Amino acid sequence: MTALDGVLADASDRLRALDLGDAFEPRAAEAIVAAGLHRLVVPAAAGGLGARMSDAAGVLAALGAIDGSTALGFAMQVHVTGAFVDSTGVDDGLRDRVFRAVVDDGALLNNAATEEGGGSPARGAIPGTIARSAADGTRRLTGEKTWVTWLPNLTHAFVAAQVEGSDPVEVGSWLVDLSADGVSRLPGFEAMGMRASASGRLVLDDVMVADDALQFRRSAARPDPRGPAPMAWFGISIAATYLGVGEGARRDVAQWALDRRPGDGSTAVADIPSVQLRLGRLDAALRAARIVVLDVARRWDAAIARGDAAELAAATADVALAKVVATRAAVDATDEALRIAGGPGFLAGRLERAFRDTRAGLINPPLEDIALAGFARSLLDREATDR
């Protein structure tokens, strides 16, 4: 057993000891920090576990099989810190500061970018949150962010804001200590799935941030200066989380089918041919999705290790594929699981919750319509070139 295996086993045991359901449970995050898993992708040289993207995907899938909301919350920590490890164009001082906060103080982080009525940042939405210059040389952030996952647990957030007075419009991202004056946390939403992820509203009222808290600043019309790492880490973290929820449902329904003996008790549900067909179908979809997710993550890791720009671009292009495949497999698997379980599956519990939780993946970027349109463009470009 590796050190990472031991930490994951410890965190998993702590989570299984909790009565996790649809209600937000702060002890889930506490369990992850107590086990040391929050340091997952921080480099070993900085005191972390040094996990790479492929390792992180396996961890998130394992947590997703235990509890989807916990895995989704922790996925935010993973993708933010993972992007810091692999990104270009990030100040080394800020990078080290983030790693120290995680290792020394148990910091939990997320990005805060989405706003009410502004649409998804993945579709190019410009933040309404304003960063204005103050007389003392600092910046002051004012605005409101929505869908900030694990908000009650977070110690810090990278807040996207529009630079006041910039022409053309510039946007930036600043590290905000959520214990700072002017920060308020409002309750989460009544969502269909992932209800315990506590995706709430973060309100900032003239919150001070220093110059060394700036992660990046760019023209709104230009690409992210950090390169592909932020979206790649987010996409694989999301894919692995929902894959894990589907795999948890697979285990639960298989065990239920083995134990359930209706009628005279002579035959288990698992012996029914139509049930075996459904189990085989959901298992095949999930196993294929796992192969895709881990393959893309391993290719990303190999490209980073070799510094191969062409390999990195190819892996990046397939992150959206991994997310689409994993989410579809999880949605289909939980649908099959409820069909197998019948009435008992529709009662409040793990199968019913997994059915709802996987559908939350449909609204997480990379969004399916954008991904499929991108696949089509790439296909048509290749075919046009080969004519």
Buried (B, 14 or more C-beta within 10 A) or exposed (E): EEEBEEBBEBBBEBBEEBEBBBEBBEBBBBBBBBBBBBBBBBBEEBBBBBBBBBBBBBBBBBBBBBBBBBBBBBBBBBBBBBBBBBBEEBEEEBBEBBBBBBBEEBBBBBBBBBBEEBEBBBEEBBBBBBBBEEEEEBBBBBBBBBBBBBBBBBBBBBBBBBBEEBEEEBBBBBBBBBEEEBBEBEEBBEBEBBBBBBBBBBBBEEBBBEEEBBBBBBEBEEEBEBBBBBBBBBBBBBBBBBBBBBBBBBEBBBEBBEEBEEEEEEEBBBEBEEBBEBBEEBBEBBEEBBEBBBBBBBBBBBBBEEEBEEBBEBBBBBBBBBBBBBBBBBBBBBBBBBBBBEEEBEEEEBBBBBBBBBBBBBBBBBBBEBBEEBBEEEEEEEEEEEE
